[in-house]
Amino acid sequence: MRSHLLNDATADRYRRSVTEGVERVADQLAATRRPFSGITPQELAPTVDAVDLDRPLGSTSAALDELQDVYLRDAVYFHHPRYLGHLNCPVVIPAVLGEAVLSAVNSSLDTWDQSAGATLIERKLIDWTTGRIGLGPLADGVFTSGGTQSNLQALLLAREEAGTADLAKLRIFSSECSHFSVQKSAQLLGLGREAVVPIPVDREKRMQSVILAAELAACRAEGLIPMAIVATAGTTDFGSIDPLPEIAALAAEYGAWMHVDAAYGCGLLASPTRRHLLDGIEHADSVTVDYHKSFFQPVSSSAVLVRDGATLRHATYHADYLNPRRTVAEQIPNQVDKSLQTTRRFDALKLWMTLRVMGADGVGELFDEVCDLARAGFELLAADPRYDVVVQPQLSTLVYRYIPAHVTSPAEIDRANLYARKALFASGEAVVAGTKVDGRQYLKFTLLNPETTVADIAAVLDLIAGHAEQYLGETLVHAAS
Ligand SMILES: *Cc1c(COP(=O)(O)O)cnc(C)c1O
């Protein structure tokens, strides 16, 4: 069994084994004609169930053959131009290479003595990101597992900086379109459900700063403490960007921590043409970025950045076995001192390889392309009498619904749209997402694949219309019989 351990003696086996796997995936990608096979959990479960984990196959080839059946054949392929579902991106090849390297070397980013150069690479990428944001000379941050964790850490720092033991008094203000991780974090931080004050959005789905101002004033009048304002730079549903300069001014006036959740919109940091959409982000106390959303990085790759690196001390704990206090005096760079995690992947390497091969402009141009595509898709939807589209996109998301020509009840339209989404998924022809707007069922394209064309969007809209009409036709027949 030692022959399976990766070391000097097995370098050749490693080369053959990984190459074989790479060949399979490359063949699969080249042969993929649809984003999804349409298989149901019930259809696939027996195949996975039938695998006896206590009876190994003994060879890479056999395990890869089996993997074809249990995974590769029926996976959902974000690489396909008609995957228009969630905030998942196709990945760039330099990042995938980085992933292979970081797994093989297996550095752990908690302490210098487990990571050496990796720590410096991560730190340089943090500095690069804070530089792009404009957070100033004291800025710092750390890679995380995702936007959810980044938001949690940012709000932990905000809670500690608020400087009160009376957690019941703390309030967080975020738009009604902000990510649910804000609510979750408040709960985890012991703030309770009423702690998050949802601020209504305008027609463009941006936080209304006038209402924010009023809520802040009310908060102060009631003797409560405005702990943080969370501005979203790219809401998950609409890609809308809250008015960052106005929010920054209010945060300063009320002494509230300003957190910008740019999990989605962070791609603008690299955009050659749209960086101005993030103007005001430089005033933030903390920022969440998800490289695995708009930097075309594999899951996971995210970071939390802070204006004042000293605030990261709220996540610092010392263990004699790992990062004893003396290591601070000795200036040993232990990233665990800044992180909620202990053992931690070297995700930064993926972004490093991406920037070293393609450059930031290369990434930003890809993100620009999908934003342009969303613009074109909006024109298409706005001109199509079959569809109602919610807002003109700032980023790369389109939220819309099918509206039948003949009069039907709103509930029936909801069901037709939901049916269309499910039928499309079952067909595997395309994958779209769904959401609710003002209580009604809508559909959503999240465009993150520069290979998707306007013709793809038009074709998928025709498919959706076909499914919706089929549903409405069938229910009519049922009603008549
Ligand atoms: C996706 C998203 C998150 C959560 O990020 P994960 O990486 O999925 O944990 C947080 N905020 C916004 C605005 C998001 O779009």
The ligand as a Gaussian input file, in Angstrom:
#p B3LYP/6-31G(d) Opt

LIG

0 1
 C      -22.493000      33.821000      -2.799000
 C      -22.634000      34.959000      -1.887000
 C      -22.258000      34.839000      -0.537000
 C      -21.851000      33.522000       0.060000
 O      -20.654000      33.102000      -0.466000
 P      -20.234000      31.547000      -0.421000
 O      -18.920000      31.567000      -1.099000
 O      -21.299000      30.816000      -1.179000
 O      -20.171000      31.137000       0.991000
 C      -22.324000      35.966000       0.250000
 N      -22.741000      37.129000      -0.251000
 C      -23.136000      37.291000      -1.533000
 C      -23.593000      38.619000      -2.015000
 C      -23.087000      36.194000      -2.387000
 O      -23.490000      36.330000      -3.661000

